Amino acid sequence: MSSRLHTRARALLIALAADGLLGELPNTLHPVVWVGRWLGLGEQIAPQGDLRRLAWGATWLGLSAGGAGALARLAPQHPLAQGVLASTLLAYRALDRAVGEVQVALAHDDLAEAQRLLGWHLVSRPTGELRADEVAAAAIESLAENLSDSLIAPVLAYLAGELPGLAVYRLSNTADAMWGYHNQRYEYLGKAAARLDDLLNLAPSRLTAAMIVIATQMVNRRGVTAWAAAWRDHARTASPNAGWPMAAMAGALDTVLEKREHYRLGSGRRIADAAMVGEARTIARVVVAGVAFALLYGAIS
């Protein structure tokens, strides 16, 4: 392994440790919040008309990505500084905590609170009509999908392009989260963001599914079933990427993860509940441990 990859692996180990120990920055300091405000400004001043909004969205995204990368290049190159800064663009601890809050609410039979927490932290769709099993399933889906977006993809982006690469990835992912909807408001404005995010997540989503399979085999010996579900059902979602980790997790837990009128992943017999959310979190933690072990090996080998 080259000395450059050694250094990047060390920085990422620091980033994982900082994310785990320190968690999220306050909103006033968080770079992703700043990115969101910048994208919000771009939407406010966007022109009307489908083709003009398409061109505006692509231009705003391109200039923003270039600016984010340029700002990231100004950061100190020491692994400690790089790691601490990179940690602000990871979000595994926040993801696990959000899923855990839904799990606790379900365990206490507080469906209204579980619905509220799911809608506040994890999904954009309405949650007020969801049954308890649907809330649990949605939390598991979000955990699986965002394990790629919040951990695996940022790690790969940093390994490929250091802090500028990670900054560009996070901007693209945030733009897709804000603009990537098939409705009158965002169909054209967010098209470039959605396509770029799809492209950048092609490899991470599939790697995440593979790591879920390996972690599942270690946790409950259902790795083969997890892989079979991922291979069979990954194309059932509108996204070319989200189905891979979500279907793998469905197979891992012997359940069905379903979004009404959109997709149905897995063919298991178990009904999702609070305990199953905990099982999914355990599998995700094994994935995180695997990433940390691989980075440690890369840092010292």
C-alpha positions as CSV (number, residue, x, y, z in Angstrom):
1,M,0.0,0.0,0.0
2,S,1.3,3.5,-0.9
3,S,2.3,5.9,1.8
4,R,-0.6,8.2,0.6
5,L,-3.1,5.5,1.3
6,H,-1.4,4.8,4.7
7,T,-1.9,8.4,5.6
8,R,-5.5,8.4,4.5
9,A,-6.3,5.3,6.4
10,R,-4.9,6.8,9.6
11,A,-6.9,10.0,9.1
12,L,-10.1,7.9,8.6
13,L,-9.4,6.0,11.8
14,I,-9.2,9.3,13.6
15,A,-12.5,10.3,11.9
16,L,-14.3,7.2,13.0
17,A,-13.1,7.6,16.5
18,A,-14.1,11.3,16.6
19,D,-17.5,10.5,15.2
20,G,-18.0,7.8,17.8
21,L,-16.8,9.8,20.7
22,L,-17.9,13.3,19.9
23,G,-20.9,12.9,17.6
24,E,-22.5,15.7,15.7
25,L,-21.4,19.4,15.8
26,P,-24.0,22.0,16.8
27,N,-26.0,23.2,13.8
28,T,-24.3,26.6,13.8
29,L,-21.0,24.9,13.2
30,H,-22.0,21.8,11.1
31,P,-20.7,21.9,7.5
32,V,-23.6,19.8,6.2
33,V,-26.0,22.4,7.7
34,W,-24.1,25.1,5.8
35,V,-24.4,23.1,2.7
36,G,-28.1,22.7,3.2
37,R,-28.5,26.5,3.6
38,W,-26.5,27.1,0.5
39,L,-28.6,24.7,-1.5
40,G,-31.7,26.3,-0.1
41,L,-30.5,29.6,-1.4
42,G,-30.0,28.0,-4.8
43,E,-33.6,26.8,-4.8
44,Q,-34.9,30.2,-3.7
45,I,-33.4,32.0,-6.7
46,A,-33.9,29.3,-9.2
47,P,-35.7,30.4,-12.4
48,Q,-39.1,29.1,-13.5
49,G,-39.5,26.7,-16.5
50,D,-38.4,23.1,-16.7
51,L,-35.4,23.5,-18.9
52,R,-34.1,26.6,-17.1
53,R,-34.5,24.8,-13.8
54,L,-32.6,21.8,-15.1
55,A,-29.8,24.0,-16.3
56,W,-29.8,26.0,-13.1
57,G,-29.8,22.9,-10.8
58,A,-26.8,21.4,-12.8
59,T,-24.9,24.7,-12.7
60,W,-25.5,25.4,-9.0
61,L,-24.5,21.8,-8.2
62,G,-21.3,22.0,-10.3
63,L,-20.2,25.3,-8.9
64,S,-21.0,24.2,-5.4
65,A,-19.1,21.0,-5.7
66,G,-16.1,22.9,-7.1
67,G,-16.3,25.3,-4.3
68,A,-16.6,22.6,-1.6
69,G,-13.6,20.8,-3.1
70,A,-11.5,24.0,-3.2
71,L,-12.3,24.9,0.4
72,A,-11.4,21.4,1.5
73,R,-8.0,21.7,-0.1
74,L,-7.2,24.6,2.2
75,A,-7.4,22.3,5.3
76,P,-4.1,21.3,7.0
77,Q,-2.7,18.0,5.7
78,H,-1.8,16.5,9.1
79,P,-3.8,13.2,9.6
80,L,-5.1,14.5,12.9
81,A,-6.6,17.7,11.4
82,Q,-7.8,15.7,8.3
83,G,-9.5,13.1,10.6
84,V,-11.2,15.6,12.8
85,L,-12.5,17.5,9.8
86,A,-13.6,14.3,8.0
87,S,-15.5,13.2,11.1
88,T,-17.9,16.2,10.6
89,L,-18.9,14.6,7.2
90,L,-19.5,11.2,8.7
91,A,-22.8,10.4,10.5
92,Y,-22.8,6.9,11.7
93,R,-23.2,7.7,15.4
94,A,-26.1,10.1,14.7
95,L,-27.7,7.4,12.5
96,D,-27.4,4.7,15.1
97,R,-28.7,7.0,17.8
98,A,-31.7,8.0,15.7
99,V,-32.6,4.4,15.0
100,G,-32.1,3.6,18.6
101,E,-34.6,6.2,19.7
102,V,-37.2,4.7,17.4
103,Q,-36.4,1.3,18.9
104,V,-36.9,2.5,22.5
105,A,-40.2,4.1,21.6
106,L,-41.4,0.9,20.0
107,A,-40.2,-1.2,23.0
108,H,-42.3,1.0,25.3
109,D,-45.4,0.6,23.0
110,D,-45.4,4.4,22.3
111,L,-46.3,4.2,18.6
112,A,-47.0,8.0,18.3
113,E,-43.5,8.8,19.6
114,A,-42.0,6.2,17.3
115,Q,-43.8,7.6,14.3
116,R,-42.7,11.1,15.3
117,L,-39.0,10.1,15.7
118,L,-39.0,8.2,12.5
119,G,-40.3,11.2,10.6
120,W,-38.1,13.7,12.4
121,H,-34.8,11.8,12.0
122,L,-35.0,9.1,9.3
123,V,-37.6,9.3,6.5
124,S,-39.2,12.1,4.5
125,R,-42.5,10.3,3.9
126,P,-45.6,10.7,6.2
127,T,-45.4,8.4,9.2
128,G,-48.6,9.1,11.1
129,E,-50.5,6.2,9.5
130,L,-47.8,3.6,9.8
131,R,-48.4,0.5,12.0
132,A,-45.7,-0.4,14.6
133,D,-44.3,-3.1,12.3
134,E,-44.1,-0.6,9.5
135,V,-42.3,1.9,11.7
136,A,-39.8,-0.8,12.7
137,A,-39.3,-1.8,9.1
138,A,-38.8,1.8,8.0
139,A,-36.1,2.3,10.7
140,I,-34.3,-0.8,9.6
141,E,-34.5,0.3,5.9
142,S,-33.1,3.7,6.8
143,L,-30.3,2.1,8.8
144,A,-29.3,-0.1,6.0
145,E,-29.5,2.5,3.3
146,N,-27.7,5.2,5.3
147,L,-25.0,2.8,6.4
148,S,-23.8,3.3,2.8
149,D,-24.5,7.1,2.6
150,S,-23.2,7.9,6.1
151,L,-20.2,5.6,6.4
152,I,-19.1,3.4,3.5
153,A,-19.5,6.0,0.7
154,P,-17.7,8.8,2.7
155,V,-14.9,6.4,3.6
156,L,-14.4,5.4,-0.1
157,A,-14.7,9.1,-1.1
158,Y,-11.9,10.1,1.3
159,L,-9.7,7.2,0.2
160,A,-10.1,8.2,-3.4
161,G,-9.8,12.0,-3.0
162,E,-9.0,12.9,0.6
163,L,-11.0,15.7,2.1
164,P,-11.9,17.4,-1.2
165,G,-13.4,14.1,-2.5
166,L,-15.3,13.6,0.7
167,A,-16.6,17.2,0.6
168,V,-17.9,16.7,-3.0
169,Y,-19.5,13.4,-2.1
170,R,-21.3,15.0,1.0
171,L,-22.5,17.9,-1.1
172,S,-23.9,15.7,-3.8
173,N,-25.6,13.4,-1.2
174,T,-27.1,16.4,0.5
175,A,-28.3,17.9,-2.8
176,D,-30.0,14.6,-3.6
177,A,-31.6,14.5,-0.2
178,M,-33.0,18.0,-0.6
179,W,-33.8,18.1,-4.3
180,G,-34.0,14.5,-5.5
181,Y,-37.8,14.2,-5.6
182,H,-40.1,13.3,-8.5
183,N,-42.6,16.2,-8.2
184,Q,-43.3,19.5,-9.8
185,R,-41.1,21.4,-7.5
186,Y,-37.9,19.3,-7.8
187,E,-38.2,17.1,-10.9
188,Y,-35.9,19.3,-13.1
189,L,-34.1,21.3,-10.4
190,G,-32.8,18.1,-8.7
191,K,-32.2,15.9,-11.7
192,A,-28.5,16.5,-12.0
193,A,-28.1,16.0,-8.2
194,A,-30.0,12.7,-8.3
195,R,-28.0,11.4,-11.2
196,L,-24.7,12.4,-9.7
197,D,-25.6,10.8,-6.4
198,D,-26.6,7.6,-8.2
199,L,-23.3,7.5,-9.9
200,L,-21.2,8.2,-6.7
201,N,-23.1,5.5,-4.8
202,L,-22.9,2.7,-7.3
203,A,-19.9,1.1,-5.7
204,P,-20.6,2.0,-2.0
205,S,-24.1,0.6,-2.0
206,R,-23.0,-2.8,-3.4
207,L,-20.0,-2.9,-1.0
208,T,-22.3,-2.1,1.9
209,A,-24.6,-5.0,0.9
210,A,-21.6,-7.3,0.7
211,M,-20.4,-6.1,4.2
212,I,-23.9,-6.7,5.6
213,V,-23.8,-10.2,4.2
214,I,-20.4,-10.9,5.9
215,A,-21.6,-9.3,9.2
216,T,-24.8,-11.3,9.1
217,Q,-22.9,-14.5,8.7
218,M,-20.9,-13.6,11.8
219,V,-23.9,-12.6,13.8
220,N,-26.6,-15.2,12.9
221,R,-25.3,-17.4,10.1
222,R,-27.8,-16.1,7.6
223,G,-25.2,-14.6,5.2
224,V,-26.2,-16.7,2.2
225,T,-29.9,-15.8,2.6
226,A,-28.9,-12.1,2.9
227,W,-27.0,-12.2,-0.3
228,A,-29.8,-14.1,-2.1
229,A,-32.3,-11.4,-1.1
230,A,-29.9,-8.6,-2.2
231,W,-29.3,-10.3,-5.5
232,R,-33.0,-11.0,-6.1
233,D,-34.7,-7.8,-4.8
234,H,-32.2,-5.0,-5.3
235,A,-33.8,-3.7,-8.4
236,R,-37.3,-3.3,-6.8
237,T,-36.6,0.2,-5.5
238,A,-36.7,3.3,-7.7
239,S,-33.1,4.0,-6.7
240,P,-30.5,1.9,-8.5
241,N,-28.5,1.7,-5.2
242,A,-30.8,1.8,-2.1
243,G,-32.2,-1.7,-2.8
244,W,-28.9,-3.4,-2.4
245,P,-28.2,-2.8,1.4
246,M,-31.9,-2.8,2.3
247,A,-32.6,-6.1,0.6
248,A,-29.5,-7.6,2.2
249,M,-30.8,-6.5,5.6
250,A,-34.2,-8.0,4.9
251,G,-32.6,-11.3,4.2
252,A,-30.3,-11.0,7.2
253,L,-33.3,-10.6,9.5
254,D,-35.7,-13.1,7.8
255,T,-38.3,-10.4,7.3
256,V,-40.0,-8.3,4.6
257,L,-39.2,-4.6,4.3
258,E,-42.0,-2.9,2.5
259,K,-42.9,0.6,1.6
260,R,-46.6,0.8,0.6
261,E,-47.1,1.0,-3.2
262,H,-43.4,1.3,-3.8
263,Y,-41.4,-1.9,-3.0
264,R,-41.3,-5.1,-1.1
265,L,-37.9,-6.5,-0.2
266,G,-37.2,-9.9,1.2
267,S,-39.4,-13.0,1.7
268,G,-38.9,-13.7,5.4
269,R,-41.5,-14.8,7.9
270,R,-40.7,-12.5,10.9
271,I,-42.6,-9.3,11.6
272,A,-40.5,-6.3,12.2
273,D,-40.5,-5.0,15.8
274,A,-38.3,-3.3,18.3
275,A,-36.1,-6.3,19.0
276,M,-35.5,-6.7,15.2
277,V,-34.4,-3.1,15.1
278,G,-31.8,-4.0,17.7
279,E,-30.7,-6.9,15.7
280,A,-30.2,-4.7,12.6
281,R,-28.1,-2.2,14.7
282,T,-25.9,-5.1,15.9
283,I,-25.3,-6.1,12.2
284,A,-24.5,-2.5,11.4
285,R,-22.0,-2.3,14.3
286,V,-20.2,-5.3,13.0
287,V,-20.0,-3.6,9.6
288,V,-18.5,-0.6,11.3
289,A,-16.0,-2.8,13.2
290,G,-15.0,-4.4,9.9
291,V,-14.4,-0.9,8.3
292,A,-12.3,0.1,11.3
293,F,-10.3,-3.2,11.2
294,A,-9.6,-2.7,7.4
295,L,-8.5,0.8,8.0
296,L,-6.2,-0.3,10.9
297,Y,-4.7,-2.9,8.7
298,G,-4.1,-0.3,5.9
299,A,-2.6,2.2,8.4
300,I,0.0,-0.2,9.8
301,S,0.7,-2.6,6.9
